[in-house]
Structure formats: structure tokens, C-alpha cells
Amino acid sequence: MNIPTAEEFYDTNSDYMDSPSNTINLMIEFAKLHVEAAKEEISKKARTKSDWSGNTGSEYCDTIVDKDSILNSYPLTNIK
């Protein structure tokens, strides 16, 4: 997915930023582009890991989502 930079998005939509309401709506649209891209990356990069917390020596463990795999899946540097 090719997401425009903030400047590119502005250049494409500046004619519609003639009122605070329109500007806010366009800001929301720009944010939505990045949220959708982030969700896509999370769906690809989320991983699970074994959790052996609790009784040591137990032969059972839980499988949990690796929080860091989600938090690191879409770096803020993608928003330009």
C-alpha cells in the first residue's frame, strides 16, 4: 500500500480545505490511511510466544501474543 506523505496528501486535497470542517475530515482520512496500513502490517507481523510463567517445572505453558511484535509492526517513521 502506497500511502502519501502529509505534504502529498495536502497537495492533493488543499482545494477542499476551505473550512475547518473539511480540514478536519481530511485529517481524519489521512489518519485512517495509516490505521489501515498499520492493521495490515500487524496482521502480517504479529507473533505468538510461549509463556512459562507460574509454577516452574510445569509441563504446560500458555501461548500468548508477543506484545512487542505488535507494537513494532508499524513504526511511527512510516507517518511522514
PDB file of N, CA, C and O in Angstrom:
ATOM      1  N   MET A   1       0.849  -1.173   0.000  1.00  0.00           N
ATOM      2  CA  MET A   1       0.000   0.000   0.000  1.00  0.00           C
ATOM      3  C   MET A   1       0.900   1.243   0.000  1.00  0.00           C
ATOM      4  O   MET A   1       1.779   1.381   0.850  1.00  0.00           O
ATOM      5  N   ASN A   2       0.675   2.121  -0.938  1.00  0.00           N
ATOM      6  CA  ASN A   2       1.461   3.341  -1.051  1.00  0.00           C
ATOM      7  C   ASN A   2       0.679   4.488  -0.425  1.00  0.00           C
ATOM      8  O   ASN A   2      -0.281   4.990  -1.010  1.00  0.00           O
ATOM      9  N   ILE A   3       1.094   4.895   0.759  1.00  0.00           N
ATOM     10  CA  ILE A   3       0.410   5.958   1.477  1.00  0.00           C
ATOM     11  C   ILE A   3       1.123   7.276   1.192  1.00  0.00           C
ATOM     12  O   ILE A   3       2.347   7.349   1.301  1.00  0.00           O
ATOM     13  N   PRO A   4       0.384   8.306   0.833  1.00  0.00           N
ATOM     14  CA  PRO A   4       1.025   9.592   0.557  1.00  0.00           C
ATOM     15  C   PRO A   4       1.597  10.196   1.841  1.00  0.00           C
ATOM     16  O   PRO A   4       1.107   9.936   2.940  1.00  0.00           O
ATOM     17  N   THR A   5       2.630  10.995   1.678  1.00  0.00           N
ATOM     18  CA  THR A   5       3.131  11.758   2.815  1.00  0.00           C
ATOM     19  C   THR A   5       2.089  12.826   3.150  1.00  0.00           C
ATOM     20  O   THR A   5       1.166  13.068   2.371  1.00  0.00           O
ATOM     21  N   ALA A   6       2.243  13.455   4.303  1.00  0.00           N
ATOM     22  CA  ALA A   6       1.310  14.520   4.685  1.00  0.00           C
ATOM     23  C   ALA A   6       1.332  15.639   3.649  1.00  0.00           C
ATOM     24  O   ALA A   6       0.291  16.203   3.315  1.00  0.00           O
ATOM     25  N   GLU A   7       2.524  15.957   3.143  1.00  0.00           N
ATOM     26  CA  GLU A   7       2.632  17.011   2.137  1.00  0.00           C
ATOM     27  C   GLU A   7       1.928  16.618   0.838  1.00  0.00           C
ATOM     28  O   GLU A   7       1.220  17.432   0.244  1.00  0.00           O
ATOM     29  N   GLU A   8       2.120  15.376   0.399  1.00  0.00           N
ATOM     30  CA  GLU A   8       1.447  14.900  -0.819  1.00  0.00           C
ATOM     31  C   GLU A   8      -0.072  14.898  -0.637  1.00  0.00           C
ATOM     32  O   GLU A   8      -0.821  15.279  -1.536  1.00  0.00           O
ATOM     33  N   PHE A   9      -0.506  14.461   0.543  1.00  0.00           N
ATOM     34  CA  PHE A   9      -1.938  14.432   0.832  1.00  0.00           C
ATOM     35  C   PHE A   9      -2.503  15.849   0.819  1.00  0.00           C
ATOM     36  O   PHE A   9      -3.584  16.092   0.283  1.00  0.00           O
ATOM     37  N   TYR A  10      -1.769  16.770   1.408  1.00  0.00           N
ATOM     38  CA  TYR A  10      -2.194  18.178   1.408  1.00  0.00           C
ATOM     39  C   TYR A  10      -2.266  18.728  -0.015  1.00  0.00           C
ATOM     40  O   TYR A  10      -3.251  19.358  -0.399  1.00  0.00           O
ATOM     41  N   ASP A  11      -1.204  18.481  -0.793  1.00  0.00           N
ATOM     42  CA  ASP A  11      -1.179  18.990  -2.170  1.00  0.00           C
ATOM     43  C   ASP A  11      -2.366  18.470  -2.983  1.00  0.00           C
ATOM     44  O   ASP A  11      -2.926  19.194  -3.806  1.00  0.00           O
ATOM     45  N   THR A  12      -2.739  17.229  -2.751  1.00  0.00           N
ATOM     46  CA  THR A  12      -3.854  16.626  -3.478  1.00  0.00           C
ATOM     47  C   THR A  12      -5.198  17.164  -3.015  1.00  0.00           C
ATOM     48  O   THR A  12      -6.140  17.245  -3.802  1.00  0.00           O
ATOM     49  N   ASN A  13      -5.291  17.531  -1.739  1.00  0.00           N
ATOM     50  CA  ASN A  13      -6.591  17.886  -1.152  1.00  0.00           C
ATOM     51  C   ASN A  13      -6.713  19.323  -0.684  1.00  0.00           C
ATOM     52  O   ASN A  13      -7.735  19.683  -0.100  1.00  0.00           O
ATOM     53  N   SER A  14      -5.718  20.154  -0.916  1.00  0.00           N
ATOM     54  CA  SER A  14      -5.741  21.514  -0.357  1.00  0.00           C
ATOM     55  C   SER A  14      -6.941  22.334  -0.835  1.00  0.00           C
ATOM     56  O   SER A  14      -7.409  23.214  -0.113  1.00  0.00           O
ATOM     57  N   ASP A  15      -7.437  22.062  -2.018  1.00  0.00           N
ATOM     58  CA  ASP A  15      -8.603  22.798  -2.515  1.00  0.00           C
ATOM     59  C   ASP A  15      -9.845  22.543  -1.663  1.00  0.00           C
ATOM     60  O   ASP A  15     -10.768  23.357  -1.645  1.00  0.00           O
ATOM     61  N   TYR A  16      -9.865  21.398  -0.950  1.00  0.00           N
ATOM     62  CA  TYR A  16     -11.026  21.039  -0.143  1.00  0.00           C
ATOM     63  C   TYR A  16     -10.883  21.511   1.301  1.00  0.00           C
ATOM     64  O   TYR A  16     -11.797  21.334   2.106  1.00  0.00           O
ATOM     65  N   MET A  17      -9.738  22.112   1.631  1.00  0.00           N
ATOM     66  CA  MET A  17      -9.502  22.580   2.997  1.00  0.00           C
ATOM     67  C   MET A  17      -9.926  24.040   3.124  1.00  0.00           C
ATOM     68  O   MET A  17      -9.168  24.893   3.585  1.00  0.00           O
ATOM     69  N   ASP A  18     -11.146  24.292   2.707  1.00  0.00           N
ATOM     70  CA  ASP A  18     -11.659  25.662   2.697  1.00  0.00           C
ATOM     71  C   ASP A  18     -12.444  26.010   3.956  1.00  0.00           C
ATOM     72  O   ASP A  18     -12.898  27.142   4.119  1.00  0.00           O
ATOM     73  N   SER A  19     -12.599  25.042   4.835  1.00  0.00           N
ATOM     74  CA  SER A  19     -13.302  25.297   6.088  1.00  0.00           C
ATOM     75  C   SER A  19     -12.724  24.381   7.160  1.00  0.00           C
ATOM     76  O   SER A  19     -12.145  23.344   6.835  1.00  0.00           O
ATOM     77  N   PRO A  20     -12.869  24.743   8.423  1.00  0.00           N
ATOM     78  CA  PRO A  20     -12.372  23.856   9.489  1.00  0.00           C
ATOM     79  C   PRO A  20     -12.980  22.455   9.419  1.00  0.00           C
ATOM     80  O   PRO A  20     -12.296  21.463   9.672  1.00  0.00           O
ATOM     81  N   SER A  21     -14.248  22.379   9.078  1.00  0.00           N
ATOM     82  CA  SER A  21     -14.920  21.083   8.999  1.00  0.00           C
ATOM     83  C   SER A  21     -14.288  20.194   7.923  1.00  0.00           C
ATOM     84  O   SER A  21     -14.005  19.023   8.172  1.00  0.00           O
ATOM     85  N   ASN A  22     -14.070  20.749   6.737  1.00  0.00           N
ATOM     86  CA  ASN A  22     -13.449  19.971   5.657  1.00  0.00           C
ATOM     87  C   ASN A  22     -12.017  19.589   6.007  1.00  0.00           C
ATOM     88  O   ASN A  22     -11.583  18.473   5.719  1.00  0.00           O
ATOM     89  N   THR A  23     -11.285  20.502   6.621  1.00  0.00           N
ATOM     90  CA  THR A  23      -9.905  20.214   7.002  1.00  0.00           C
ATOM     91  C   THR A  23      -9.858  19.079   8.010  1.00  0.00           C
ATOM     92  O   THR A  23      -9.031  18.175   7.894  1.00  0.00           O
ATOM     93  N   ILE A  24     -10.733  19.125   8.986  1.00  0.00           N
ATOM     94  CA  ILE A  24     -10.787  18.052   9.994  1.00  0.00           C
ATOM     95  C   ILE A  24     -11.124  16.727   9.340  1.00  0.00           C
ATOM     96  O   ILE A  24     -10.509  15.709   9.659  1.00  0.00           O
ATOM     97  N   ASN A  25     -12.090  16.719   8.431  1.00  0.00           N
ATOM     98  CA  ASN A  25     -12.468  15.482   7.742  1.00  0.00           C
ATOM     99  C   ASN A  25     -11.299  14.912   6.939  1.00  0.00           C
ATOM    100  O   ASN A  25     -11.106  13.697   6.902  1.00  0.00           O
ATOM    101  N   LEU A  26     -10.527  15.775   6.304  1.00  0.00           N
ATOM    102  CA  LEU A  26      -9.373  15.307   5.544  1.00  0.00           C
ATOM    103  C   LEU A  26      -8.265  14.802   6.467  1.00  0.00           C
ATOM    104  O   LEU A  26      -7.565  13.850   6.124  1.00  0.00           O
ATOM    105  N   MET A  27      -8.100  15.423   7.620  1.00  0.00           N
ATOM    106  CA  MET A  27      -7.126  14.931   8.594  1.00  0.00           C
ATOM    107  C   MET A  27      -7.517  13.530   9.068  1.00  0.00           C
ATOM    108  O   MET A  27      -6.664  12.658   9.234  1.00  0.00           O
ATOM    109  N   ILE A  28      -8.797  13.332   9.279  1.00  0.00           N
ATOM    110  CA  ILE A  28      -9.295  12.010   9.674  1.00  0.00           C
ATOM    111  C   ILE A  28      -9.030  10.994   8.579  1.00  0.00           C
ATOM    112  O   ILE A  28      -8.621   9.870   8.869  1.00  0.00           O
ATOM    113  N   GLU A  29      -9.253  11.364   7.331  1.00  0.00           N
ATOM    114  CA  GLU A  29      -8.993  10.453   6.210  1.00  0.00           C
ATOM    115  C   GLU A  29      -7.514  10.075   6.139  1.00  0.00           C
ATOM    116  O   GLU A  29      -7.185   8.918   5.877  1.00  0.00           O
ATOM    117  N   PHE A  30      -6.624  11.038   6.368  1.00  0.00           N
ATOM    118  CA  PHE A  30      -5.191  10.758   6.364  1.00  0.00           C
ATOM    119  C   PHE A  30      -4.837   9.778   7.489  1.00  0.00           C
ATOM    120  O   PHE A  30      -4.065   8.840   7.289  1.00  0.00           O
ATOM    121  N   ALA A  31      -5.409  10.008   8.663  1.00  0.00           N
ATOM    122  CA  ALA A  31      -5.169   9.099   9.790  1.00  0.00           C
ATOM    123  C   ALA A  31      -5.687   7.699   9.480  1.00  0.00           C
ATOM    124  O   ALA A  31      -5.034   6.710   9.815  1.00  0.00           O
ATOM    125  N   LYS A  32      -6.849   7.607   8.847  1.00  0.00           N
ATOM    126  CA  LYS A  32      -7.423   6.300   8.503  1.00  0.00           C
ATOM    127  C   LYS A  32      -6.506   5.518   7.564  1.00  0.00           C
ATOM    128  O   LYS A  32      -6.383   4.300   7.688  1.00  0.00           O
ATOM    129  N   LEU A  33      -5.864   6.214   6.627  1.00  0.00           N
ATOM    130  CA  LEU A  33      -4.931   5.532   5.729  1.00  0.00           C
ATOM    131  C   LEU A  33      -3.839   4.828   6.528  1.00  0.00           C
ATOM    132  O   LEU A  33      -3.479   3.686   6.238  1.00  0.00           O
ATOM    133  N   HIS A  34      -3.322   5.516   7.526  1.00  0.00           N
ATOM    134  CA  HIS A  34      -2.252   4.925   8.331  1.00  0.00           C
ATOM    135  C   HIS A  34      -2.763   3.847   9.284  1.00  0.00           C
ATOM    136  O   HIS A  34      -2.063   2.864   9.529  1.00  0.00           O
ATOM    137  N   VAL A  35      -3.951   4.012   9.815  1.00  0.00           N
ATOM    138  CA  VAL A  35      -4.507   2.975  10.686  1.00  0.00           C
ATOM    139  C   VAL A  35      -4.732   1.692   9.890  1.00  0.00           C
ATOM    140  O   VAL A  35      -4.422   0.602  10.369  1.00  0.00           O
ATOM    141  N   GLU A  36      -5.263   1.816   8.691  1.00  0.00           N
ATOM    142  CA  GLU A  36      -5.484   0.632   7.854  1.00  0.00           C
ATOM    143  C   GLU A  36      -4.157  -0.041   7.496  1.00  0.00           C
ATOM    144  O   GLU A  36      -4.049  -1.268   7.517  1.00  0.00           O
ATOM    145  N   ALA A  37      -3.165   0.756   7.171  1.00  0.00           N
ATOM    146  CA  ALA A  37      -1.845   0.194   6.863  1.00  0.00           C
ATOM    147  C   ALA A  37      -1.254  -0.488   8.091  1.00  0.00           C
ATOM    148  O   ALA A  37      -0.650  -1.554   7.981  1.00  0.00           O
ATOM    149  N   ALA A  38      -1.427   0.126   9.259  1.00  0.00           N
ATOM    150  CA  ALA A  38      -0.909  -0.466  10.496  1.00  0.00           C
ATOM    151  C   ALA A  38      -1.601  -1.793  10.794  1.00  0.00           C
ATOM    152  O   ALA A  38      -0.942  -2.759  11.178  1.00  0.00           O
ATOM    153  N   LYS A  39      -2.906  -1.850  10.623  1.00  0.00           N
ATOM    154  CA  LYS A  39      -3.626  -3.105  10.862  1.00  0.00           C
ATOM    155  C   LYS A  39      -3.142  -4.196   9.919  1.00  0.00           C
ATOM    156  O   LYS A  39      -2.992  -5.350  10.323  1.00  0.00           O
ATOM    157  N   GLU A  40      -2.900  -3.839   8.677  1.00  0.00           N
ATOM    158  CA  GLU A  40      -2.404  -4.823   7.705  1.00  0.00           C
ATOM    159  C   GLU A  40      -1.035  -5.355   8.135  1.00  0.00           C
ATOM    160  O   GLU A  40      -0.791  -6.561   8.088  1.00  0.00           O
ATOM    161  N   GLU A  41      -0.155  -4.463   8.548  1.00  0.00           N
ATOM    162  CA  GLU A  41       1.173  -4.881   8.989  1.00  0.00           C
ATOM    163  C   GLU A  41       1.100  -5.732  10.256  1.00  0.00           C
ATOM    164  O   GLU A  41       1.836  -6.709  10.394  1.00  0.00           O
ATOM    165  N   ILE A  42       0.216  -5.363  11.174  1.00  0.00           N
ATOM    166  CA  ILE A  42       0.049  -6.149  12.395  1.00  0.00           C
ATOM    167  C   ILE A  42      -0.417  -7.551  12.048  1.00  0.00           C
ATOM    168  O   ILE A  42       0.067  -8.525  12.624  1.00  0.00           O
ATOM    169  N   SER A  43      -1.351  -7.665  11.115  1.00  0.00           N
ATOM    170  CA  SER A  43      -1.862  -8.988  10.749  1.00  0.00           C
ATOM    171  C   SER A  43      -0.761  -9.861  10.150  1.00  0.00           C
ATOM    172  O   SER A  43      -0.817 -11.087  10.248  1.00  0.00           O
ATOM    173  N   LYS A  44       0.235  -9.234   9.532  1.00  0.00           N
ATOM    174  CA  LYS A  44       1.342  -9.982   8.945  1.00  0.00           C
ATOM    175  C   LYS A  44       2.442 -10.285   9.954  1.00  0.00           C
ATOM    176  O   LYS A  44       3.083 -11.333   9.876  1.00  0.00           O
ATOM    177  N   LYS A  45       2.664  -9.381  10.898  1.00  0.00           N
ATOM    178  CA  LYS A  45       3.844  -9.470  11.746  1.00  0.00           C
ATOM    179  C   LYS A  45       3.583  -9.918  13.181  1.00  0.00           C
ATOM    180  O   LYS A  45       4.537 -10.177  13.916  1.00  0.00           O
ATOM    181  N   ALA A  46       2.335 -10.016  13.601  1.00  0.00           N
ATOM    182  CA  ALA A  46       2.048 -10.448  14.966  1.00  0.00           C
ATOM    183  C   ALA A  46       2.502 -11.895  15.148  1.00  0.00           C
ATOM    184  O   ALA A  46       2.267 -12.748  14.292  1.00  0.00           O
ATOM    185  N   ARG A  47       3.137 -12.145  16.250  1.00  0.00           N
ATOM    186  CA  ARG A  47       3.662 -13.479  16.550  1.00  0.00           C
ATOM    187  C   ARG A  47       3.190 -13.931  17.929  1.00  0.00           C
ATOM    188  O   ARG A  47       2.775 -13.120  18.757  1.00  0.00           O
ATOM    189  N   THR A  48       3.259 -15.191  18.150  1.00  0.00           N
ATOM    190  CA  THR A  48       2.959 -15.731  19.473  1.00  0.00           C
ATOM    191  C   THR A  48       4.252 -16.217  20.107  1.00  0.00           C
ATOM    192  O   THR A  48       5.272 -16.402  19.444  1.00  0.00           O
ATOM    193  N   LYS A  49       4.169 -16.417  21.416  1.00  0.00           N
ATOM    194  CA  LYS A  49       5.317 -16.963  22.128  1.00  0.00           C
ATOM    195  C   LYS A  49       4.805 -17.795  23.289  1.00  0.00           C
ATOM    196  O   LYS A  49       3.659 -17.657  23.717  1.00  0.00           O
ATOM    197  N   SER A  50       5.668 -18.653  23.784  1.00  0.00           N
ATOM    198  CA  SER A  50       5.310 -19.489  24.925  1.00  0.00           C
ATOM    199  C   SER A  50       5.489 -18.692  26.203  1.00  0.00           C
ATOM    200  O   SER A  50       6.442 -17.926  26.344  1.00  0.00           O
ATOM    201  N   ASP A  51       4.566 -18.881  27.129  1.00  0.00           N
ATOM    202  CA  ASP A  51       4.632 -18.209  28.418  1.00  0.00           C
ATOM    203  C   ASP A  51       4.699 -19.279  29.501  1.00  0.00           C
ATOM    204  O   ASP A  51       3.718 -19.971  29.774  1.00  0.00           O
ATOM    205  N   TRP A  52       5.858 -19.397  30.102  1.00  0.00           N
ATOM    206  CA  TRP A  52       6.086 -20.402  31.138  1.00  0.00           C
ATOM    207  C   TRP A  52       5.943 -19.810  32.528  1.00  0.00           C
ATOM    208  O   TRP A  52       6.453 -20.391  33.485  1.00  0.00           O
ATOM    209  N   SER A  53       5.276 -18.690  32.676  1.00  0.00           N
ATOM    210  CA  SER A  53       5.154 -18.072  33.989  1.00  0.00           C
ATOM    211  C   SER A  53       4.289 -18.946  34.895  1.00  0.00           C
ATOM    212  O   SER A  53       3.493 -19.767  34.437  1.00  0.00           O
ATOM    213  N   GLY A  54       4.475 -18.739  36.179  1.00  0.00           N
ATOM    214  CA  GLY A  54       3.695 -19.520  37.129  1.00  0.00           C
ATOM    215  C   GLY A  54       4.543 -20.603  37.743  1.00  0.00           C
ATOM    216  O   GLY A  54       5.701 -20.362  38.085  1.00  0.00           O
ATOM    217  N   ASN A  55       4.004 -21.770  37.889  1.00  0.00           N
ATOM    218  CA  ASN A  55       4.668 -22.886  38.554  1.00  0.00           C
ATOM    219  C   ASN A  55       5.842 -23.378  37.713  1.00  0.00           C
ATOM    220  O   ASN A  55       5.642 -23.944  36.638  1.00  0.00           O
ATOM    221  N   THR A  56       7.051 -23.169  38.192  1.00  0.00           N
ATOM    222  CA  THR A  56       8.222 -23.636  37.445  1.00  0.00           C
ATOM    223  C   THR A  56       8.253 -25.147  37.450  1.00  0.00           C
ATOM    224  O   THR A  56       7.852 -25.790  38.421  1.00  0.00           O
ATOM    225  N   GLY A  57       8.723 -25.695  36.375  1.00  0.00           N
ATOM    226  CA  GLY A  57       8.774 -27.145  36.227  1.00  0.00           C
ATOM    227  C   GLY A  57       7.491 -27.729  35.688  1.00  0.00           C
ATOM    228  O   GLY A  57       7.395 -28.938  35.480  1.00  0.00           O
ATOM    229  N   SER A  58       6.515 -26.891  35.460  1.00  0.00           N
ATOM    230  CA  SER A  58       5.246 -27.366  34.923  1.00  0.00           C
ATOM    231  C   SER A  58       5.465 -27.819  33.485  1.00  0.00           C
ATOM    232  O   SER A  58       6.254 -27.220  32.753  1.00  0.00           O
ATOM    233  N   GLU A  59       4.781 -28.854  33.092  1.00  0.00           N
ATOM    234  CA  GLU A  59       4.913 -29.332  31.717  1.00  0.00           C
ATOM    235  C   GLU A  59       3.972 -28.603  30.763  1.00  0.00           C
ATOM    236  O   GLU A  59       3.947 -28.894  29.567  1.00  0.00           O
ATOM    237  N   TYR A  60       3.209 -27.669  31.284  1.00  0.00           N
ATOM    238  CA  TYR A  60       2.263 -26.935  30.468  1.00  0.00           C
ATOM    239  C   TYR A  60       2.680 -25.467  30.381  1.00  0.00           C
ATOM    240  O   TYR A  60       3.254 -24.906  31.314  1.00  0.00           O
ATOM    241  N   CYS A  61       2.379 -24.876  29.253  1.00  0.00           N
ATOM    242  CA  CYS A  61       2.622 -23.451  29.118  1.00  0.00           C
ATOM    243  C   CYS A  61       1.492 -22.857  28.295  1.00  0.00           C
ATOM    244  O   CYS A  61       0.762 -23.564  27.600  1.00  0.00           O
ATOM    245  N   ASP A  62       1.370 -21.557  28.392  1.00  0.00           N
ATOM    246  CA  ASP A  62       0.371 -20.836  27.596  1.00  0.00           C
ATOM    247  C   ASP A  62       1.035 -20.286  26.356  1.00  0.00           C
ATOM    248  O   ASP A  62       2.230 -19.993  26.356  1.00  0.00           O
ATOM    249  N   THR A  63       0.261 -20.147  25.304  1.00  0.00           N
ATOM    250  CA  THR A  63       0.723 -19.441  24.114  1.00  0.00           C
ATOM    251  C   THR A  63       0.033 -18.091  24.123  1.00  0.00           C
ATOM    252  O   THR A  63      -1.194 -17.998  24.163  1.00  0.00           O
ATOM    253  N   ILE A  64       0.842 -17.052  24.085  1.00  0.00           N
ATOM    254  CA  ILE A  64       0.310 -15.699  24.136  1.00  0.00           C
ATOM    255  C   ILE A  64       0.814 -14.908  22.939  1.00  0.00           C
ATOM    256  O   ILE A  64       1.794 -15.289  22.298  1.00  0.00           O
ATOM    257  N   VAL A  65       0.140 -13.811  22.647  1.00  0.00           N
ATOM    258  CA  VAL A  65       0.583 -12.917  21.579  1.00  0.00           C
ATOM    259  C   VAL A  65       1.785 -12.139  22.091  1.00  0.00           C
ATOM    260  O   VAL A  65       1.758 -11.599  23.196  1.00  0.00           O
ATOM    261  N   ASP A  66       2.817 -12.086  21.301  1.00  0.00           N
ATOM    262  CA  ASP A  66       4.010 -11.316  21.641  1.00  0.00           C
ATOM    263  C   ASP A  66       3.696  -9.832  21.444  1.00  0.00           C
ATOM    264  O   ASP A  66       3.624  -9.349  20.314  1.00  0.00           O
ATOM    265  N   LYS A  67       3.512  -9.125  22.539  1.00  0.00           N
ATOM    266  CA  LYS A  67       3.124  -7.715  22.502  1.00  0.00           C
ATOM    267  C   LYS A  67       4.100  -6.885  21.674  1.00  0.00           C
ATOM    268  O   LYS A  67       3.679  -6.006  20.923  1.00  0.00           O
ATOM    269  N   ASP A  68       5.397  -7.154  21.802  1.00  0.00           N
ATOM    270  CA  ASP A  68       6.397  -6.384  21.054  1.00  0.00           C
ATOM    271  C   ASP A  68       6.244  -6.569  19.546  1.00  0.00           C
ATOM    272  O   ASP A  68       6.517  -5.643  18.783  1.00  0.00           O
ATOM    273  N   SER A  69       5.811  -7.751  19.107  1.00  0.00           N
ATOM    274  CA  SER A  69       5.638  -7.958  17.667  1.00  0.00           C
ATOM    275  C   SER A  69       4.542  -7.066  17.116  1.00  0.00           C
ATOM    276  O   SER A  69       4.583  -6.678  15.949  1.00  0.00           O
ATOM    277  N   ILE A  70       3.573  -6.743  17.937  1.00  0.00           N
ATOM    278  CA  ILE A  70       2.505  -5.838  17.516  1.00  0.00           C
ATOM    279  C   ILE A  70       2.973  -4.391  17.596  1.00  0.00           C
ATOM    280  O   ILE A  70       2.794  -3.616  16.656  1.00  0.00           O
ATOM    281  N   LEU A  71       3.572  -4.039  18.723  1.00  0.00           N
ATOM    282  CA  LEU A  71       3.995  -2.649  18.927  1.00  0.00           C
ATOM    283  C   LEU A  71       5.054  -2.205  17.930  1.00  0.00           C
ATOM    284  O   LEU A  71       5.151  -1.018  17.615  1.00  0.00           O
ATOM    285  N   ASN A  72       5.841  -3.137  17.435  1.00  0.00           N
ATOM    286  CA  ASN A  72       6.909  -2.804  16.493  1.00  0.00           C
ATOM    287  C   ASN A  72       6.528  -3.036  15.035  1.00  0.00           C
ATOM    288  O   ASN A  72       7.359  -2.839  14.149  1.00  0.00           O
ATOM    289  N   SER A  73       5.308  -3.443  14.769  1.00  0.00           N
ATOM    290  CA  SER A  73       4.926  -3.814  13.408  1.00  0.00           C
ATOM    291  C   SER A  73       4.743  -2.623  12.470  1.00  0.00           C
ATOM    292  O   SER A  73       4.872  -2.773  11.255  1.00  0.00           O
ATOM    293  N   TYR A  74       4.447  -1.450  13.010  1.00  0.00           N
ATOM    294  CA  TYR A  74       4.223  -0.271  12.171  1.00  0.00           C
ATOM    295  C   TYR A  74       4.900   0.918  12.831  1.00  0.00           C
ATOM    296  O   TYR A  74       4.292   1.607  13.650  1.00  0.00           O
ATOM    297  N   PRO A  75       6.145   1.160  12.480  1.00  0.00           N
ATOM    298  CA  PRO A  75       6.889   2.243  13.151  1.00  0.00           C
ATOM    299  C   PRO A  75       6.318   3.627  12.807  1.00  0.00           C
ATOM    300  O   PRO A  75       5.801   3.850  11.712  1.00  0.00           O
ATOM    301  N   LEU A  76       6.425   4.529  13.755  1.00  0.00           N
ATOM    302  CA  LEU A  76       5.928   5.885  13.550  1.00  0.00           C
ATOM    303  C   LEU A  76       6.657   6.604  12.423  1.00  0.00           C
ATOM    304  O   LEU A  76       6.153   7.592  11.890  1.00  0.00           O
ATOM    305  N   THR A  77       7.827   6.122  12.058  1.00  0.00           N
ATOM    306  CA  THR A  77       8.552   6.733  10.945  1.00  0.00           C
ATOM    307  C   THR A  77       7.826   6.529   9.621  1.00  0.00           C
ATOM    308  O   THR A  77       8.168   7.176   8.631  1.00  0.00           O
ATOM    309  N   ASN A  78       6.832   5.645   9.581  1.00  0.00           N
ATOM    310  CA  ASN A  78       6.025   5.469   8.367  1.00  0.00           C
ATOM    311  C   ASN A  78       5.114   6.662   8.128  1.00  0.00           C
ATOM    312  O   ASN A  78       4.647   6.874   7.009  1.00  0.00           O
ATOM    313  N   ILE A  79       4.859   7.437   9.168  1.00  0.00           N
ATOM    314  CA  ILE A  79       3.985   8.612   9.040  1.00  0.00           C
ATOM    315  C   ILE A  79       4.881   9.813   8.773  1.00  0.00           C
ATOM    316  O   ILE A  79       5.640  10.246   9.640  1.00  0.00           O
ATOM    317  N   LYS A  80       4.779  10.343   7.551  1.00  0.00           N
ATOM    318  CA  LYS A  80       5.670  11.422   7.114  1.00  0.00           C
ATOM    319  C   LYS A  80       4.878  12.634   6.704  1.00  0.00           C
ATOM    320  O   LYS A  80       5.458  13.645   6.306  1.00  0.00           O
TER     321      LYS A  80
END
